[in-house]
């Protein structure tokens, strides 16, 4: 899962990125409003963390931009402005959550996980897809109640497939989301193909139906 951190306090931004990276999130840090706009137009992010007061813009305007462009990213505001008025403005603009500085990193992580569950997995810690079960708390996958050993990338791929079940997913979208926009798309396509093949092999070997369908020239579809 990709997370965009829009925070002009460089030390805090780096601290948040380092902490969340330990939980397998891919964090991209920007310190300016305009850099945030560019990132949001170039990559996909599951969550955007937004400071309200930026040197070249305001976080509320950034929230409005995300909503206007219909960018599918959860939004958590991180702000030193602990005023009811500002909380209401941020939430009315479209923010999903509001965390006042200073905050504990463990609380931020809990809110990030909660928002991801809400947005991608209907609030569940355990995701069932027929015979496949994904425990997002334990980062564990099982087929017919037998735990299977997946790499971190295979795990992320499976989550992404299940979250988008029934939809055709381009290789570019997979690259952005799982590989954080790999710079060489030829290499990236090869990497994606290898990981998808390995994931499919492990699922089928454990007794799962083969849900991963190749869509020629486009990407993949995870469907019953």
N, C-alpha and C positions, 0 to 999 in steps of 0.2 A: 504494500500500500504506500502510495506517495503522499507526502505531507508538505505543504508550502508554508513556510514560516515568514510572515511579514512583520518584521520587528526592527526598529532603528537602534535599539540598544544592542550593540554588537555582541557584548559578552553574554547577555541573557539569551540572545538568539542562538549563539553557539552552544550554550549550556543546554538549552532545550533540545537542539538538534542532536547533540551527543547522547543525551539521556534517551530520547525516543528511538534513536538508531540502535540502541541495545535491545530494543524489543522488535527488531527486524523491520521497522519503518524506514523508508527512504526519504530523507529530509532534504529539502532545497530551501536555502535561506536567502532572502532579499531584505535590504534595509530601506528601500525607497518605494514609494507608491507606483511610480512609472515602471520600475523593474518588476513589480508584482503584476501589473497589467500585461507586460510582455510574457512573463512566465505562464500566466493563466491562459493566454492565447496560444502558447506553444506546447504546453504539456497538460496532462490530466492529473488532478490531485483528488484523492479521496477526502482529505481534510485540508482546510486553509485556516491557519492561526493568524489572526489579524490584530495588530496594535492599532489603537484609534488615532493617536497623534503621530503622524509621520512628517518628515521634513518637507516633503513636496506634495502633501495631500492628506486627506482624512479617511480613516478606516470606514466610516459610514458610507462614504462615496464608493469605496471599493466593494462593499457589500451590495450596494445598489447595482454596480456594474456586473457583478457575478450573477445577480438575479435577472437583470435585463438581458444578458447574453445567454441565459439559461445554461450556465456552466454547472455541471452536476458535481458540486463539492460541498461537503459539510463545512459549516463555518463556526469557529469558536473565537470569540473576542477575548484578547488579553489586554487589560487596561488598568492603569493606575487611577483612572477616574471612577471613584466609587460613589456614583450618584445615581439615584433611582431614575431620574430623567434620562440619563445617558444609556442606562440599561434598556429602558423601554424603547428608546430610539433605535438602538442596535438590534433588538429583537424584532421590532416592527419592520426594520429594513430587510430582515431575513436571516439574521444570525440564529444559529441553533442553540448556542450556549454563551455564557459570559462569565469569565473568570477574572477576579480582581487581583492585581499585583499588590504585594508579593504573594506568590502561591507556591505550594509544594509541588514538585515535579511529579510525585506519585499521584496527586489528585488530577493533574493535567492528563497523565497517562490514562487514568480511570475514565475521565470524560471523553478522551479520544476513542477508547475502546467501546464505550457505551454508544457514542455517536455512530461509529462504524457498524456496530450490531444493529442499531436502529435503521440506518440507511440501507445497509446491504443484506442483512440477515434477519430482518423483521424482529430485531431485539433478542434473538436467541443466542445463547452461548454454545448450544449444540445444534448443528445444522444437519438435517436429514434429507437425503436425496435418494429415495428408494433404498437400495441396499447399502448405500454409502453414508457414513456418518462422520462429520467433522466436529471435533471438540475444539473450539477456538480458544478456550482457556488453557488447555493442555497442548495446543498446537498439534493435535493428534488426529489421524485419519484411520478409520476402520471400515472394512467391507465384510458384511455378514458377521459382525461382532469380532472380527479378527483384525488386530492392529497391523497396518502395513507401514513400512519404512519409506518415507518420502524425503527427498532433499527439500531445502527451504524454498527453492524456486518451483519445484513440483507442487508443493503445498500451496504456494501463492497462485500458481496456475489453476489448480483445482478450485480454489475459492473464487477466483475470477470467473471461471467457467460456470460454476454453480450460480453465482450472483447474476450471470447474464444468460442463464439457461434459455434455450429456444431462440436466441439471437445469433446472427452471423457476426463474428468478431474478427476484425481485420488484424493482420500481423502487426501493422503499425500501432494499433490500439494496445495489443499485448506488449509490444516493445515499450511503449510509453508507461504502461501501468506496472508491469512486472520487472522490466529491465531498466526503468528510469531513462527512457529515450536513448537507447544505445546509438552511439555516433555513426557507426557503419552499418547501414540497414542490410547490406548483403550478408555480413557476418551475423547480424542480429537474427535474420530470417533462418539462417542455418542453426543458430543456437536455439531459437524457438522450436524449430522442427525437431531437433534432438530431444529437447525436454518434453515436448508433447508426446513424442513417440515413447519415451521412457515412462511417462505418467500413464499413458494408455496401457502399456505392457504390464505395469504393476497392478493396475486396477483390474484388468481382465484376468490376470494370473490369480488374483485373490477371489475371483468369482463374480466380479461385477460385469454387468452388461457393458458393451463398448458404446459409450455415449458420445465419444469425441468423433465428430464427422469433419473431414477435410472439405473445404469449399474451394474448388479450383480457382487459382489466381487471386483469391481474396484472403482467406484465413481459415477459421474453424467455426463449428457450431456444436454446442453441447446440448444434446436433445435426447428425449426418450425414443 
